[in-house]
Amino acid sequence: MTRIPALRDDEMTQTAREAHQTLEAYGPFDNWSRVAAHCPPVLDHVAGMLSELRVQANLPRRALELAMVTVSKLNACDYCISHHAAWATVEGLSAEGVAKLPEVDGHPELDECDKAVVLYAQAVTLRSGQMRDAEVSDLRQWFTDAQIVELTWRIALTSAFNRFNDALQIELEAEVEPVSGG
């Protein structure tokens, strides 16, 4: 059970209702947004940022989903794994391929770019302060500096979402198939 009650539409501020609608268009995050609505600036900024990043489409969606599933599995956040495993399959991974993450050795569905993304997500999540310069510069064979900045931000943001969701025990939306993998 969610530790903070989800707000109904009539309990939200106007700003929160608008941000909730924006996030609804982004994906099935109704439970998350109804809890975040207790603090309208959080909901408003998250909804706006995620929507703007999606419209910008600076980073390939496959790389983004690989990174988010990897981080969520490392942090054992079933809420995020369930949401992003489904999107990773849309981006060409099988359910079995998603289940093997964050392993890259011998992973038959990952190319060299995919492996670099997964390894980078692991490094940022588990040892960001001890990373080598090469772990960032090696990504330049596939990504621009702007894409690396966004990838790094999205990896760090996923860890924040993982902690928020787990700390407040955000319940999975009914339309999202549960996937455990943490």
Backbone as ProteinMPNN parsed JSONL, in Angstrom:
{"seq_chain_A": "MTRIPALRDDEMTQTAREAHQTLEAYGPFDNWSRVAAHCPPVLDHVAGMLSELRVQANLPRRALELAMVTVSKLNACDYCISHHAAWATVEGLSAEGVAKLPEVDGHPELDECDKAVVLYAQAVTLRSGQMRDAEVSDLRQWFTDAQIVELTWRIALTSAFNRFNDALQIELEAEVEPVSGG", "coords_chain_A": {"N_chain_A": [[0.841, -1.178, 0.0], [0.522, 2.189, -0.829], [2.431, 4.638, 0.843], [1.804, 7.317, 1.082], [-1.23, 8.858, 0.546], [-2.868, 8.721, -2.627], [-3.82, 11.553, -4.471], [-7.074, 12.693, -5.353], [-8.509, 14.099, -8.36], [-9.989, 16.401, -7.658], [-8.742, 17.157, -5.354], [-6.311, 18.123, -6.015], [-4.082, 20.868, -6.768], [-4.517, 23.413, -9.284], [-2.209, 23.609, -10.848], [-1.03, 21.117, -10.308], [-3.01, 19.411, -11.361], [-2.832, 20.036, -14.097], [-0.185, 19.267, -14.63], [-0.412, 16.572, -14.037], [-2.057, 15.754, -16.143], [-0.307, 16.21, -18.259], [1.683, 14.331, -17.667], [0.161, 12.033, -17.894], [-0.149, 11.858, -20.65], [2.407, 11.185, -21.291], [2.897, 8.611, -20.298], [1.797, 5.585, -18.545], [1.564, 6.583, -15.648], [-0.119, 7.155, -13.508], [-0.568, 6.553, -10.733], [1.896, 7.31, -9.628], [1.963, 10.058, -10.265], [-0.244, 11.02, -8.863], [0.522, 10.744, -6.235], [2.851, 12.317, -6.195], [1.607, 14.724, -6.624], [1.054, 15.882, -4.21], [3.084, 17.621, -3.777], [3.147, 20.037, -5.732], [5.201, 21.477, -7.31], [7.156, 19.471, -7.741], [5.797, 17.494, -9.262], [5.03, 19.084, -11.451], [7.499, 19.991, -12.556], [8.814, 17.56, -13.13], [7.001, 16.327, -14.927], [6.976, 18.229, -16.988], [9.726, 18.285, -17.748], [10.228, 15.578, -18.544], [8.412, 15.315, -20.66], [9.334, 17.306, -22.413], [11.913, 16.334, -22.982], [11.236, 13.984, -24.316], [9.932, 14.977, -26.605], [12.029, 16.395, -27.743], [13.716, 14.305, -28.434], [16.467, 13.608, -28.439], [18.113, 11.545, -27.591], [18.557, 8.161, -28.516], [15.768, 6.021, -28.181], [16.042, 3.315, -27.528], [18.561, 3.183, -26.236], [18.008, 4.769, -24.024], [15.958, 3.262, -22.707], [17.338, 0.861, -22.194], [19.251, 1.822, -20.386], [17.58, 2.755, -18.286], [16.194, 0.437, -17.45], [18.376, -1.095, -16.625], [19.432, 0.461, -14.46], [17.192, 0.444, -12.76], [16.969, -2.273, -12.225], [19.392, -2.719, -10.896], [18.868, -1.21, -8.625], [16.701, -2.534, -7.664], [13.967, -1.808, -8.143], [10.863, -2.577, -8.605], [8.604, -1.233, -9.591], [9.609, 0.616, -11.503], [11.055, -1.14, -13.155], [8.967, -2.67, -14.185], [7.533, -0.76, -15.707], [9.502, 0.089, -17.59], [10.6, -2.228, -18.714], [8.649, -3.13, -20.425], [8.68, -1.082, -22.336], [11.263, -1.416, -23.276], [11.041, -3.793, -24.641], [9.529, -2.954, -26.773], [11.45, -1.556, -28.06], [12.972, -3.514, -29.216], [14.103, -5.556, -27.651], [13.723, -8.836, -26.342], [11.541, -10.314, -23.863], [13.058, -12.117, -22.457], [15.583, -11.161, -23.022], [15.508, -8.702, -21.706], [15.262, -9.659, -19.121], [17.81, -10.682, -18.681], [19.411, -8.495, -18.288], [21.323, -6.732, -15.843], [23.437, -7.954, -17.183], [25.962, -8.212, -19.651], [27.868, -9.711, -20.95], [28.034, -12.134, -23.382], [25.405, -11.64, -24.049], [22.928, -12.098, -26.301], [21.299, -10.232, -27.583], [22.288, -7.704, -27.499], [24.1, -5.125, -29.025], [27.374, -3.611, -29.58], [27.134, -0.887, -28.902], [24.812, -0.93, -27.287], [25.794, -2.498, -25.16], [27.753, -0.785, -24.178], [26.123, 1.273, -23.197], [24.697, -0.049, -21.14], [26.821, -0.811, -19.46], [27.774, 1.726, -18.82], [25.562, 2.768, -17.46], [25.614, 1.11, -15.24], [28.07, 1.92, -14.117], [27.612, 4.658, -13.498], [25.549, 4.389, -11.669], [26.553, 2.703, -9.619], [29.178, 3.485, -8.988], [29.823, 6.24, -9.347], [31.573, 8.282, -8.47], [34.025, 7.107, -8.771], [34.554, 6.64, -11.403], [36.317, 6.19, -14.513], [37.86, 8.488, -16.818], [37.761, 7.508, -19.405], [35.434, 5.998, -19.478], [33.42, 7.747, -19.982], [34.373, 9.135, -22.265], [34.613, 7.031, -24.091], [32.008, 6.595, -24.899], [31.598, 8.402, -26.886], [31.925, 7.369, -29.433], [29.459, 6.594, -30.202], [27.649, 8.485, -29.283], [26.812, 11.981, -29.001], [28.175, 14.797, -27.17], [26.025, 16.157, -26.004], [24.109, 14.127, -25.96], [25.358, 12.335, -24.229], [25.347, 13.816, -21.878], [22.564, 13.97, -21.452], [21.986, 11.197, -21.226], [23.447, 10.555, -18.916], [22.126, 12.199, -17.064], [19.535, 11.068, -17.186], [20.048, 8.499, -16.218], [20.883, 9.078, -13.575], [18.537, 10.325, -12.706], [16.749, 8.219, -12.893], [17.625, 6.609, -10.785], [16.854, 8.304, -8.703], [14.061, 8.293, -9.065], [13.65, 5.556, -8.561], [14.251, 5.387, -5.817], [12.38, 7.184, -4.705], [9.954, 5.93, -5.472], [10.171, 3.42, -4.184], [10.557, 4.161, -1.478], [8.136, 5.431, -0.884], [6.443, 3.458, -1.562], [5.025, 3.265, -4.065], [2.291, 2.151, -5.846], [1.932, -0.157, -8.514], [0.407, 0.659, -11.583], [-2.763, -0.542, -12.728], [-2.898, -1.238, -15.425], [-0.334, -1.872, -16.144], [1.883, -4.465, -16.651], [3.157, -6.507, -14.121], [6.626, -6.837, -13.475], [9.235, -8.431, -12.044], [12.513, -8.009, -10.936], [14.58, -7.19, -9.472]], "CA_chain_A": [[0.0, 0.0, 0.0], [1.279, 3.434, -0.919], [2.563, 5.271, 2.154], [1.157, 8.625, 0.999], [-2.429, 8.613, -0.268], [-2.986, 9.356, -3.94], [-4.826, 12.612, -4.494], [-8.091, 12.724, -6.403], [-8.413, 15.317, -9.167], [-10.553, 17.557, -6.951], [-7.849, 17.495, -4.24], [-5.074, 18.674, -6.568], [-4.057, 22.253, -7.217], [-4.636, 23.54, -10.734], [-0.892, 23.273, -11.402], [-0.859, 19.664, -10.222], [-3.92, 18.771, -12.333], [-2.268, 20.216, -15.437], [1.01, 18.422, -14.72], [-0.921, 15.194, -14.067], [-2.508, 15.505, -17.516], [0.9, 16.138, -19.083], [2.33, 13.048, -17.415], [-0.724, 11.001, -18.452], [0.175, 11.752, -22.071], [3.754, 10.615, -21.374], [2.837, 7.175, -20.036], [0.885, 5.161, -17.48], [2.144, 6.889, -14.347], [-1.189, 7.792, -12.734], [-0.34, 6.415, -9.29], [3.051, 8.132, -9.29], [1.648, 11.486, -10.334], [-1.219, 11.361, -7.821], [1.284, 10.904, -4.988], [3.704, 13.491, -6.381], [0.75, 15.92, -6.629], [1.113, 16.515, -2.887], [4.084, 18.68, -3.916], [2.958, 20.411, -7.138], [6.405, 21.768, -8.114], [7.811, 18.222, -8.14], [5.026, 16.925, -10.362], [5.071, 20.005, -12.591], [8.82, 19.989, -13.19], [9.085, 16.232, -13.682], [6.155, 16.132, -16.112], [7.463, 19.115, -18.045], [11.043, 17.854, -18.203], [10.127, 14.32, -19.279], [7.715, 15.57, -21.922], [10.235, 18.062, -23.287], [12.969, 15.431, -23.443], [10.669, 13.059, -25.303], [9.705, 15.734, -27.84], [13.365, 16.699, -28.271], [14.201, 13.042, -29.02], [17.912, 13.725, -28.609], [18.746, 10.269, -27.267], [17.788, 7.026, -29.041], [14.889, 5.431, -27.173], [16.594, 2.019, -27.089], [19.609, 3.47, -25.25], [17.337, 5.267, -22.831], [15.271, 2.16, -22.02], [18.375, -0.032, -21.654], [19.82, 2.456, -19.195], [16.603, 2.82, -17.188], [15.972, -0.918, -16.929], [19.597, -1.486, -15.908], [19.467, 1.163, -13.174], [16.076, -0.029, -11.925], [17.303, -3.616, -11.753], [20.45, -2.568, -9.879], [18.245, -0.653, -7.418], [15.589, -3.425, -7.305], [12.705, -1.069, -8.138], [9.926, -3.3, -9.459], [7.723, -0.267, -10.258], [10.287, 1.128, -12.706], [11.354, -2.271, -14.032], [7.727, -3.036, -14.871], [7.238, 0.236, -16.741], [10.507, 0.217, -18.64], [10.801, -3.505, -19.404], [7.683, -3.145, -21.535], [9.16, -0.17, -23.379], [12.481, -1.999, -23.849], [10.634, -4.793, -25.627], [9.112, -2.19, -27.957], [12.691, -1.131, -28.697], [13.651, -4.632, -29.851], [14.566, -6.62, -26.766], [12.717, -9.8, -25.915], [11.374, -10.364, -22.411], [14.221, -12.855, -21.96], [16.715, -10.24, -23.118], [15.363, -7.743, -20.607], [15.512, -10.381, -17.871], [19.249, -10.912, -18.525], [20.086, -7.26, -17.875], [22.323, -5.894, -16.485], [24.546, -8.72, -17.749], [26.227, -7.916, -21.055], [28.711, -10.766, -21.531], [27.276, -13.185, -24.038], [24.001, -11.267, -24.262], [22.776, -12.18, -27.757], [20.465, -9.176, -28.146], [22.933, -6.404, -27.335], [25.258, -4.803, -29.847], [28.426, -2.95, -28.806], [26.585, 0.356, -28.351], [23.932, -1.332, -26.185], [26.64, -2.936, -24.045], [28.375, 0.414, -23.612], [25.086, 1.968, -22.428], [24.437, -0.822, -19.92], [27.998, -0.682, -18.589], [27.812, 3.102, -18.339], [24.498, 2.882, -16.449], [26.14, 0.455, -14.035], [29.128, 2.753, -13.539], [27.016, 5.859, -12.906], [24.714, 3.98, -10.537], [27.266, 2.02, -8.547], [30.483, 4.038, -8.625], [29.96, 7.49, -10.111], [32.741, 9.031, -8.026], [35.26, 6.383, -9.078], [34.61, 6.333, -12.838], [37.478, 6.634, -15.284], [37.522, 9.4, -17.912], [37.482, 6.717, -20.605], [34.055, 5.494, -19.465], [32.613, 8.78, -20.627], [34.873, 9.421, -23.62], [34.334, 5.883, -24.97], [30.641, 6.705, -25.427], [31.585, 9.343, -28.02], [31.846, 6.683, -30.73], [28.044, 6.423, -30.521], [26.822, 9.586, -28.792], [27.355, 13.338, -28.902], [28.277, 15.266, -25.792], [24.666, 16.447, -25.525], [23.462, 12.85, -25.669], [25.992, 11.775, -23.026], [24.81, 14.574, -20.743], [21.192, 13.501, -21.201], [22.042, 9.817, -20.747], [23.895, 10.598, -17.526], [21.028, 12.763, -16.28], [18.432, 10.11, -17.105], [20.498, 7.426, -15.327], [20.798, 9.603, -12.207], [17.123, 10.561, -12.42], [16.118, 6.909, -12.667], [17.927, 6.237, -9.394], [15.989, 9.121, -7.84], [12.712, 7.721, -9.164], [13.656, 4.267, -7.861], [14.212, 5.626, -4.375], [11.085, 7.798, -4.409], [8.912, 4.906, -5.615], [10.306, 2.4, -3.149], [10.354, 4.755, -0.151], [6.712, 5.712, -0.689], [5.734, 2.251, -1.992], [4.076, 3.592, -5.126], [1.707, 0.932, -6.397], [1.929, -0.289, -9.959], [-0.892, 0.91, -12.205], [-3.421, -1.789, -13.117], [-2.653, -1.551, -16.833], [1.075, -2.214, -16.334], [2.164, -5.841, -16.244], [4.243, -6.567, -13.149], [7.868, -7.527, -13.78], [10.157, -8.372, -10.932], [13.831, -8.292, -11.457], [15.606, -6.536, -8.671]], "C_chain_A": [[0.886, 1.242, 0.0], [1.271, 4.137, 0.437], [1.938, 6.656, 2.218], [-0.065, 8.443, 0.108], [-2.395, 9.377, -1.591], [-4.09, 10.407, -3.884], [-5.817, 12.392, -5.627], [-7.933, 14.032, -7.176], [-8.889, 16.54, -8.395], [-9.718, 17.974, -5.733], [-6.555, 18.16, -4.714], [-5.215, 20.174, -6.832], [-4.221, 22.269, -8.738], [-3.318, 23.16, -11.419], [-0.686, 21.766, -11.406], [-1.771, 18.943, -11.206], [-3.363, 18.869, -13.75], [-1.041, 19.336, -15.638], [0.619, 16.943, -14.783], [-1.366, 14.836, -15.478], [-1.313, 15.387, -18.471], [1.574, 14.782, -18.915], [1.475, 11.885, -17.918], [-0.419, 10.778, -19.93], [1.543, 11.095, -22.279], [3.722, 9.098, -21.206], [1.951, 6.859, -18.859], [1.484, 5.331, -16.077], [1.131, 7.574, -13.431], [-0.938, 7.717, -11.231], [0.826, 7.29, -8.837], [2.652, 9.602, -9.242], [0.639, 11.907, -9.267], [-0.561, 11.468, -6.438], [2.164, 12.153, -5.086], [2.908, 14.787, -6.346], [0.669, 16.589, -5.256], [2.116, 17.669, -2.885], [4.058, 19.126, -5.382], [4.222, 20.771, -7.908], [7.146, 20.505, -8.565], [7.099, 17.646, -9.359], [5.144, 17.785, -11.608], [6.421, 19.936, -13.309], [9.157, 18.638, -13.803], [8.287, 16.017, -14.961], [6.652, 16.982, -17.279], [8.788, 18.653, -18.622], [10.949, 16.578, -19.037], [9.456, 14.515, -20.628], [8.606, 16.31, -22.906], [11.36, 17.187, -23.819], [12.439, 14.455, -24.487], [10.454, 13.764, -26.632], [11.044, 16.033, -28.52], [13.965, 15.489, -28.972], [15.696, 13.093, -29.345], [18.616, 12.382, -28.465], [17.925, 9.128, -27.86], [17.015, 6.329, -27.919], [15.425, 4.096, -26.653], [17.661, 2.233, -26.018], [18.99, 3.918, -23.938], [16.702, 4.125, -22.042], [16.269, 1.151, -21.449], [18.961, 0.533, -20.371], [18.833, 2.418, -18.033], [16.282, 1.448, -16.612], [17.187, -1.365, -16.117], [19.632, -0.846, -14.524], [18.392, 0.616, -12.242], [16.319, -1.438, -11.413], [18.396, -3.558, -10.688], [19.88, -2.081, -8.555], [17.028, -1.455, -6.954], [14.259, -2.679, -7.174], [11.734, -1.723, -9.125], [8.967, -2.368, -10.2], [8.362, 0.187, -11.575], [10.651, 0.006, -13.675], [10.11, -2.621, -14.841], [7.378, -2.05, -15.981], [8.23, 0.162, -17.9], [10.85, -1.096, -19.333], [9.866, -3.591, -20.602], [8.164, -2.255, -22.674], [10.438, -0.696, -24.026], [12.124, -3.062, -24.879], [10.134, -4.116, -26.907], [10.35, -1.774, -28.757], [13.545, -2.308, -29.164], [14.211, -5.714, -28.949], [13.417, -7.579, -26.475], [12.585, -9.719, -24.396], [12.568, -11.095, -21.78], [15.466, -11.964, -21.982], [16.694, -9.202, -22.022], [15.716, -8.423, -19.289], [17.007, -10.588, -17.62], [20.001, -9.657, -18.09], [20.252, -7.258, -16.371], [23.534, -6.652, -17.034], [24.72, -8.362, -19.221], [27.057, -9.011, -21.721], [27.839, -11.865, -22.111], [25.809, -12.871, -24.26], [23.745, -11.181, -25.763], [21.984, -11.02, -28.388], [21.099, -7.794, -28.073], [24.099, -6.244, -28.304], [26.263, -4.035, -28.986], [27.948, -1.638, -28.194], [25.689, 0.056, -27.154], [24.744, -1.708, -24.949], [27.306, -1.744, -23.37], [27.37, 1.185, -22.756], [24.839, 1.256, -21.107], [25.615, -0.693, -18.951], [28.111, 0.732, -18.02], [26.743, 3.318, -17.256], [24.936, 2.231, -15.141], [27.164, 1.345, -13.344], [28.543, 3.982, -12.847], [26.24, 5.495, -11.644], [25.534, 3.472, -9.354], [28.564, 2.681, -8.099], [30.763, 5.346, -9.351], [31.205, 8.285, -9.719], [34.067, 8.368, -8.348], [35.387, 6.035, -10.562], [35.903, 6.859, -13.461], [36.993, 7.57, -16.397], [37.1, 8.629, -19.165], [36.048, 6.2, -20.638], [33.081, 6.496, -20.07], [33.078, 8.968, -22.066], [34.624, 8.258, -24.585], [32.933, 5.934, -25.57], [30.578, 7.581, -26.67], [31.598, 8.643, -29.38], [30.394, 6.45, -31.149], [27.192, 7.656, -30.218], [27.564, 10.917, -28.808], [27.482, 13.709, -27.429], [26.897, 15.554, -25.21], [23.931, 15.159, -25.17], [24.055, 12.206, -24.414], [25.498, 12.503, -21.782], [23.394, 14.098, -20.433], [21.182, 12.078, -20.664], [22.445, 9.778, -19.272], [22.79, 11.13, -16.626], [19.906, 11.749, -16.105], [18.799, 8.918, -16.221], [20.377, 7.877, -13.879], [19.345, 9.822, -11.798], [16.387, 9.248, -12.163], [16.406, 6.428, -11.254], [17.065, 7.031, -8.42], [14.555, 8.596, -7.867], [12.632, 6.405, -8.404], [13.504, 4.467, -6.362], [12.884, 6.234, -3.934], [9.988, 6.729, -4.411], [8.974, 3.867, -4.51], [10.054, 2.959, -1.75], [8.876, 4.987, 0.135], [5.828, 4.549, -1.121], [4.635, 2.572, -3.004], [3.591, 2.294, -5.751], [1.695, 0.977, -7.917], [0.514, -0.067, -10.501], [-1.449, -0.422, -12.753], [-3.106, -2.197, -14.548], [-1.209, -1.948, -17.143], [1.32, -3.615, -15.797], [3.339, -5.882, -15.283], [5.435, -7.382, -13.66], [8.759, -7.351, -12.568], [11.54, -8.676, -11.462], [14.932, -7.703, -10.63], [16.377, -7.468, -7.817]], "O_chain_A": [[1.869, 1.325, 0.737], [0.236, 4.22, 1.097], [1.58, 7.121, 3.3], [0.064, 7.914, -0.996], [-1.953, 10.524, -1.656], [-5.158, 10.172, -3.319], [-5.448, 11.959, -6.719], [-7.291, 14.966, -6.694], [-8.265, 17.6, -8.465], [-9.962, 19.029, -5.148], [-5.796, 18.697, -3.907], [-6.309, 20.68, -7.082], [-4.075, 21.236, -9.392], [-3.316, 22.475, -12.442], [-0.218, 21.202, -12.395], [-1.355, 17.963, -11.824], [-3.414, 17.904, -14.512], [-0.876, 18.728, -16.696], [1.246, 16.159, -15.496], [-1.084, 13.738, -15.959], [-1.319, 14.558, -19.381], [1.985, 14.159, -19.894], [2.015, 10.857, -18.327], [-0.43, 9.642, -20.406], [1.798, 10.514, -23.334], [4.443, 8.382, -21.9], [1.405, 7.768, -18.233], [1.857, 4.36, -15.419], [1.488, 8.472, -12.668], [-1.082, 8.72, -10.531], [0.756, 7.935, -7.79], [2.97, 10.306, -8.283], [0.672, 13.051, -8.814], [-1.043, 12.203, -5.576], [2.209, 12.955, -4.153], [3.471, 15.845, -6.067], [0.256, 17.745, -5.156], [2.003, 18.59, -2.076], [4.857, 18.647, -6.187], [4.325, 20.405, -9.079], [7.705, 20.479, -9.661], [7.734, 17.345, -10.37], [5.339, 17.264, -12.706], [6.469, 19.834, -14.535], [9.731, 18.581, -14.891], [8.837, 15.573, -15.969], [6.736, 16.511, -18.413], [8.964, 18.629, -19.84], [11.53, 16.503, -20.12], [9.887, 13.941, -21.629], [8.635, 15.984, -24.093], [11.721, 17.291, -24.991], [13.141, 14.139, -25.448], [10.763, 13.203, -27.683], [11.16, 15.93, -29.741], [14.645, 15.63, -29.988], [16.119, 12.662, -30.418], [19.606, 12.119, -29.147], [16.702, 9.127, -27.72], [17.555, 6.083, -26.84], [15.277, 3.783, -25.471], [17.666, 1.538, -25.002], [19.411, 3.486, -22.865], [16.892, 4.035, -20.829], [16.072, 0.642, -20.346], [19.144, -0.188, -19.39], [19.214, 2.081, -16.912], [16.114, 1.314, -15.4], [17.038, -1.948, -15.044], [19.84, -1.536, -13.526], [18.656, 0.355, -11.068], [15.925, -1.77, -10.295], [18.328, -4.274, -9.689], [20.345, -2.483, -7.488], [16.392, -1.097, -5.963], [13.514, -2.888, -6.216], [11.78, -1.457, -10.326], [8.556, -2.675, -11.319], [7.728, 0.144, -12.629], [10.564, 0.187, -14.889], [10.195, -2.842, -16.049], [6.973, -2.456, -17.07], [7.829, 0.172, -19.064], [11.354, -1.07, -20.456], [10.253, -4.069, -21.668], [8.066, -2.63, -23.842], [10.673, -0.446, -25.208], [12.825, -3.217, -25.879], [10.302, -4.654, -28.0], [10.297, -1.656, -29.981], [14.721, -2.126, -29.476], [14.749, -6.704, -29.446], [12.264, -7.16, -26.376], [13.427, -9.122, -23.726], [13.027, -10.727, -20.698], [16.293, -12.013, -21.072], [17.736, -8.855, -21.468], [16.389, -7.836, -18.442], [17.43, -10.663, -16.467], [21.115, -9.752, -17.577], [19.369, -7.756, -15.673], [24.56, -6.035, -17.32], [23.739, -8.224, -19.952], [26.956, -9.213, -22.931], [27.01, -12.452, -21.414], [25.041, -13.761, -24.626], [24.278, -10.295, -26.431], [22.005, -10.856, -29.608], [20.51, -6.816, -28.535], [24.97, -7.108, -28.396], [26.03, -3.831, -27.795], [28.326, -1.314, -27.068], [25.794, 0.715, -26.12], [24.427, -1.293, -23.835], [27.412, -1.694, -22.145], [27.732, 1.698, -21.697], [24.779, 1.901, -20.06], [25.415, -0.488, -17.754], [28.5, 0.909, -16.866], [27.002, 3.981, -16.251], [24.657, 2.75, -14.06], [27.128, 1.507, -12.124], [28.938, 4.308, -11.728], [26.281, 6.229, -10.657], [25.225, 3.79, -8.206], [29.011, 2.473, -6.971], [31.845, 5.524, -9.91], [31.827, 8.904, -10.582], [35.121, 8.991, -8.216], [36.235, 5.225, -10.938], [36.491, 7.835, -12.996], [35.858, 7.458, -16.86], [36.198, 9.047, -19.89], [35.499, 5.983, -21.718], [32.04, 6.118, -20.606], [32.261, 8.96, -22.987], [34.442, 8.484, -25.781], [32.699, 5.372, -26.64], [29.611, 7.512, -27.428], [31.303, 9.282, -30.39], [30.124, 6.146, -32.311], [26.137, 7.849, -30.823], [28.784, 10.969, -28.649], [26.961, 13.017, -26.555], [26.631, 15.232, -24.052], [23.205, 15.116, -24.177], [23.329, 11.6, -23.625], [25.257, 11.878, -20.749], [23.064, 13.85, -19.273], [20.436, 11.783, -19.731], [21.848, 9.049, -18.479], [22.542, 10.583, -15.552], [19.383, 11.584, -15.003], [17.929, 8.379, -15.537], [19.833, 7.154, -13.045], [18.969, 9.534, -10.661], [15.503, 9.184, -11.31], [15.518, 5.891, -10.592], [16.598, 6.487, -7.419], [13.913, 8.47, -6.825], [11.663, 6.158, -7.685], [12.71, 3.783, -5.717], [12.329, 5.844, -2.907], [9.195, 6.637, -3.474], [7.944, 3.477, -3.96], [9.41, 2.307, -0.927], [8.412, 4.769, 1.255], [4.602, 4.641, -1.056], [3.475, 2.201, -2.824], [4.392, 1.443, -6.138], [1.473, 2.027, -8.52], [-0.459, -0.558, -9.928], [-0.697, -1.298, -13.178], [-3.052, -3.389, -14.849], [-0.895, -2.319, -18.274], [1.008, -3.918, -14.646], [4.407, -5.351, -15.589], [5.269, -8.473, -14.204], [9.002, -6.228, -12.125], [11.704, -9.518, -12.346], [16.095, -7.711, -11.034], [17.274, -7.041, -7.09]]}, "name": "protein", "num_of_chains": 1, "seq": "MTRIPALRDDEMTQTAREAHQTLEAYGPFDNWSRVAAHCPPVLDHVAGMLSELRVQANLPRRALELAMVTVSKLNACDYCISHHAAWATVEGLSAEGVAKLPEVDGHPELDECDKAVVLYAQAVTLRSGQMRDAEVSDLRQWFTDAQIVELTWRIALTSAFNRFNDALQIELEAEVEPVSGG"}
